[in-house]
């Protein structure tokens, strides 16, 4: 009966694991709702300001900000948005894989990269992967605020302004639905012009009061809002991915328990049969 | 039919308004400005104050924006407000209270007094009241 006992213990421990994963699934589901709300609230502002910046990049302003100049690329910068905690399936891994592909493409042209990292997972990934990390932000919690991010954003923007990097990208996960999250790498700097634009001739805004001040303020806000939105979106992705991962884990535990229960019954039945056979054998011998 | 343009008002927290308007009056950093369809492209900062919209069905709507940016494109106007609310949702008592508190703060300056912050608060409270006045004029 030793084997049966062992199997019984195993079933017990898997049942405990299943309880934990199903509790985590439910926690993730309720957190996902909150993070999704936060993401939806921020989306209109982020898309509108992107449109305005697209117009601005198309204009021929009297004041050319360094962020609007396309430079020859010698080095690229990435702001990488990852989660703080694990147990969320392939979310971070998919993002890092895409990032590494993108990087090696630049690398083949002899162009190096520099990173600003958000989230513990990115930090530990780049610790083992190597690479020039110039800023980090982690442990942002459930409700990240812009002020937590400003520091690491500023480092990357300063690097761009001082000509250390000539392109700035943001790598993050895009929330499509609770089922699918896709990694994305988007260009932040230099500003991308709106492509479907009918006004192609030279035009400029009227500025009140002053072009320089306005454009600087607007660009500052643009970058902050894009990074903040990416972080909020990533945290919605994290909860959705975690929910799916935990649901899978719970299902797998269930099927493992089914298999083991079957095995346990077989072993038990075999033991009983053997005992009867022994008794019958013993009786026949007498 | 009157000429209309598209108007979007968004704040960092939500989309406040999106629709067609015949005129928009906002508080720019250099003073009030009225925007009508076909206005030249314009970019300006906003000061705390009311934003008045004349809708294409002749009705008027008033919003409060606590600063931000206004972009005008031919046929499209976008307000990127720091915070914006429908004036109807605003609480007059709270606005008055905020104004009094701000005035008091400006009047008795303590040792660790942030004058700029207090005046900014006062400006915002006054702007909220101005928005409410605007709204009251309309309903009369």
Interface residues (C-beta under 8 A of the other chain):
Chain A: X41 X42 X44 X45 X48 X49 X51 X52 X55 X56 X59 X199 X203 X204 X205 X206 X207 X208 X209 X213 X214 X215 X217 X218 X221 X225
Chain B: X8 X10 X11 X12 X13 X14 X15 X28 X29 X30 X33 X40 X41 X42 X43 X44 X45 X69 X71 X73 X74 X78 X80
